[in-house]
Amino acid sequence: MTIRILKPGMLSSFQDEGRTGHQPLGVSVVGAMDQRAHRLANTLVGNVTDLASLEITITGPALQFTQACCIAVCGADLSPTLNGKPVAMNRPLIIRAQDELQFGARKYGTRAYLAVHGGFAIPDVLGSQSTYLRSHFGGWHGRALKRGDEIPLQRPLDEIGKDGNGLEALALALWSVKLYLPGVISGSTRARIRLIKSQQWEEFTPASREALLTQPYRISPDSERMGYRLQGPDILMTKPRQMISEATTFGTIQVPAGGQPIVLMADRQTTGGYPKIAYVATVDLPLLAQMGPGDIMQFELVSLEAAQALDTARTRAFIDLAQALAPVRTLLLNH
């Protein structure tokens, strides 16, 4: 009834939709970097989307399953294989006892997400299963996975289900479910990341605002889940400004005195006192999350209303997908 970690990978940790409601106490939200891929993986295996998935970074783990279950892998294509054979991404897949799931060469993206039907049997901490690596709590003992860990599952599958069918029949039934993923869910290949102006937008020099929207910025090697440091033209204010610390959000672009911007990511601090030039539109945060050190990005402005409409469209698409996948949930719950 467990997943045995044969090889941990570069950074594999459990993440969900985040630990909300505790920022006034200094507790960071954390959660999945690519919320789109996390939600998709859970939806494909019939879960509610706030159950934790395993976030896998660049170099994936090797996992052995001691009992049958249903999984889905979404996000970055890290060449997943099952018992040495390539497996489909963005599909519910039946795993049998003693199967081994491994990851190989990175084809695109930075983070893959593994969800299992019923979820992982890990505790909630402050209402979330997310791992907060800096403070060493949540997830699996507050840390990334290690070789030899054994992760229990909430709902493994029996060889013969309540419906009298075996795993082969279940696998065929799941494969026959028609699945259509619109672009807003399957992943974006946009050339530019969309931004919303901040309250301090006009306090930056015209040349700096133009550079942000016309020049490329590279993600620095000194970047991780807390924030991406960008390398490119300096972003300067028209005059020095001291600010009282304010609450931060995922996608805030803050500008320290040196002029090189920082995009705050999932493990961001709860407050910050640097001026903010813009915010990454929520709909494009998954695109940003799938980038890594050395990758180059460019930005464009959108209105707040346009960003809200894009986010609403994605939310509706997920609702429609969950309804379309009702047969998957029924098959798994009846097994």
Solvent accessible surface area in square Angstrom, and as a share of the most:
residue,aa,sasa,rsa
1,M,122,0.55
2,T,29,0.17
3,I,4,0.02
4,R,75,0.27
5,I,2,0.01
6,L,55,0.27
7,K,85,0.36
8,P,34,0.21
9,G,20,0.19
10,M,117,0.52
11,L,50,0.25
12,S,1,0.01
13,S,2,0.01
14,F,2,0.01
15,Q,0,0.00
16,D,5,0.03
17,E,69,0.31
18,G,13,0.12
19,R,1,0.00
20,T,96,0.56
21,G,67,0.65
22,H,40,0.18
23,Q,53,0.24
24,P,123,0.78
25,L,144,0.71
26,G,49,0.47
27,V,26,0.15
28,S,3,0.02
29,V,15,0.09
30,V,5,0.03
31,G,0,0.00
32,A,1,0.00
33,M,1,0.00
34,D,0,0.00
35,Q,44,0.19
36,R,22,0.08
37,A,0,0.00
38,H,0,0.00
39,R,51,0.18
40,L,1,0.00
41,A,0,0.00
42,N,0,0.00
43,T,9,0.05
44,L,0,0.00
45,V,0,0.00
46,G,15,0.14
47,N,18,0.09
48,V,101,0.58
49,T,38,0.22
50,D,82,0.42
51,L,47,0.23
52,A,1,0.01
53,S,0,0.00
54,L,4,0.02
55,E,2,0.01
56,I,0,0.00
57,T,10,0.06
58,I,48,0.24
59,T,67,0.39
60,G,2,0.02
61,P,0,0.00
62,A,5,0.04
63,L,0,0.00
64,Q,28,0.12
65,F,0,0.00
66,T,32,0.19
67,Q,46,0.21
68,A,1,0.01
69,C,0,0.00
70,C,0,0.00
71,I,1,0.00
72,A,0,0.00
73,V,1,0.00
74,C,0,0.00
75,G,12,0.12
76,A,0,0.00
77,D,24,0.12
78,L,0,0.00
79,S,23,0.15
80,P,7,0.04
81,T,34,0.20
82,L,27,0.13
83,N,88,0.45
84,G,65,0.63
85,K,147,0.62
86,P,118,0.74
87,V,32,0.19
88,A,38,0.30
89,M,34,0.15
90,N,40,0.20
91,R,38,0.14
92,P,5,0.03
93,L,24,0.12
94,I,9,0.05
95,I,1,0.00
96,R,72,0.26
97,A,43,0.33
98,Q,107,0.48
99,D,14,0.07
100,E,51,0.23
101,L,1,0.00
102,Q,76,0.34
103,F,19,0.08
104,G,43,0.41
105,A,75,0.58
106,R,110,0.40
107,K,141,0.60
108,Y,130,0.50
109,G,14,0.14
110,T,3,0.01
111,R,15,0.06
112,A,0,0.00
113,Y,0,0.00
114,L,0,0.00
115,A,0,0.00
116,V,1,0.01
117,H,6,0.02
118,G,20,0.19
119,G,1,0.01
120,F,3,0.01
121,A,33,0.26
122,I,9,0.05
123,P,88,0.55
124,D,94,0.49
125,V,46,0.27
126,L,88,0.44
127,G,69,0.67
128,S,3,0.02
129,Q,14,0.06
130,S,0,0.00
131,T,0,0.00
132,Y,23,0.09
133,L,41,0.20
134,R,118,0.43
135,S,54,0.35
136,H,136,0.61
137,F,52,0.22
138,G,6,0.06
139,G,1,0.01
140,W,39,0.14
141,H,133,0.60
142,G,1,0.01
143,R,62,0.22
144,A,25,0.20
145,L,8,0.04
146,K,117,0.50
147,R,169,0.62
148,G,51,0.49
149,D,16,0.08
150,E,76,0.34
151,I,1,0.01
152,P,43,0.27
153,L,6,0.03
154,Q,106,0.47
155,R,65,0.24
156,P,24,0.15
157,L,4,0.02
158,D,84,0.43
159,E,101,0.45
160,I,111,0.56
161,G,9,0.09
162,K,158,0.67
163,D,67,0.35
164,G,52,0.50
165,N,72,0.37
166,G,21,0.20
167,L,9,0.05
168,E,113,0.51
169,A,44,0.34
170,L,6,0.03
171,A,25,0.19
172,L,129,0.64
173,A,31,0.24
174,L,1,0.01
175,W,143,0.50
176,S,82,0.53
177,V,23,0.13
178,K,192,0.81
179,L,42,0.21
180,Y,172,0.65
181,L,33,0.17
182,P,34,0.21
183,G,51,0.49
184,V,52,0.30
185,I,0,0.00
186,S,49,0.31
187,G,27,0.26
188,S,51,0.33
189,T,137,0.80
190,R,82,0.30
191,A,98,0.76
192,R,78,0.28
193,I,4,0.02
194,R,30,0.11
195,L,0,0.00
196,I,30,0.15
197,K,100,0.42
198,S,11,0.07
199,Q,166,0.74
200,Q,8,0.03
201,W,14,0.05
202,E,117,0.52
203,E,61,0.27
204,F,0,0.00
205,T,33,0.19
206,P,91,0.57
207,A,75,0.58
208,S,5,0.03
209,R,45,0.17
210,E,108,0.48
211,A,14,0.11
212,L,0,0.00
213,L,42,0.21
214,T,66,0.38
215,Q,76,0.34
216,P,65,0.41
217,Y,1,0.00
218,R,107,0.39
219,I,0,0.00
220,S,9,0.06
221,P,105,0.66
222,D,96,0.50
223,S,15,0.10
224,E,75,0.34
225,R,8,0.03
226,M,56,0.25
227,G,10,0.09
228,Y,2,0.01
229,R,113,0.41
230,L,1,0.01
231,Q,81,0.36
232,G,28,0.27
233,P,49,0.31
234,D,72,0.37
235,I,2,0.01
236,L,93,0.46
237,M,40,0.18
238,T,82,0.48
239,K,150,0.64
240,P,134,0.85
241,R,99,0.36
242,Q,178,0.79
243,M,32,0.14
244,I,158,0.80
245,S,66,0.43
246,E,69,0.31
247,A,76,0.59
248,T,8,0.05
249,T,69,0.40
250,F,38,0.16
251,G,0,0.00
252,T,1,0.00
253,I,0,0.00
254,Q,9,0.04
255,V,6,0.04
256,P,25,0.16
257,A,107,0.83
258,G,62,0.60
259,G,1,0.01
260,Q,62,0.28
261,P,0,0.00
262,I,16,0.08
263,V,0,0.00
264,L,4,0.02
265,M,0,0.00
266,A,0,0.00
267,D,3,0.01
268,R,20,0.07
269,Q,49,0.22
270,T,19,0.11
271,T,71,0.41
272,G,11,0.10
273,G,30,0.29
274,Y,100,0.38
275,P,13,0.08
276,K,13,0.06
277,I,0,0.00
278,A,0,0.00
279,Y,63,0.24
280,V,6,0.03
281,A,0,0.00
282,T,68,0.39
283,V,18,0.10
284,D,1,0.00
285,L,13,0.07
286,P,11,0.07
287,L,32,0.16
288,L,0,0.00
289,A,0,0.00
290,Q,29,0.13
291,M,28,0.13
292,G,4,0.04
293,P,74,0.47
294,G,34,0.33
295,D,46,0.24
296,I,91,0.46
297,M,6,0.03
298,Q,51,0.23
299,F,0,0.00
300,E,56,0.25
301,L,54,0.27
302,V,32,0.18
303,S,58,0.38
304,L,91,0.45
305,E,118,0.53
306,A,41,0.32
307,A,8,0.06
308,Q,100,0.45
309,A,63,0.49
310,L,56,0.28
311,D,46,0.24
312,T,58,0.33
313,A,51,0.40
314,R,15,0.06
315,T,55,0.32
316,R,158,0.58
317,A,14,0.11
318,F,7,0.03
319,I,92,0.47
320,D,87,0.45
321,L,8,0.04
322,A,34,0.26
323,Q,123,0.55
324,A,61,0.47
325,L,2,0.01
326,A,37,0.29
327,P,64,0.40
328,V,1,0.00
329,R,72,0.26
330,T,72,0.42
331,L,51,0.25
332,L,0,0.00
333,L,94,0.47
334,N,77,0.39
335,H,11,0.05
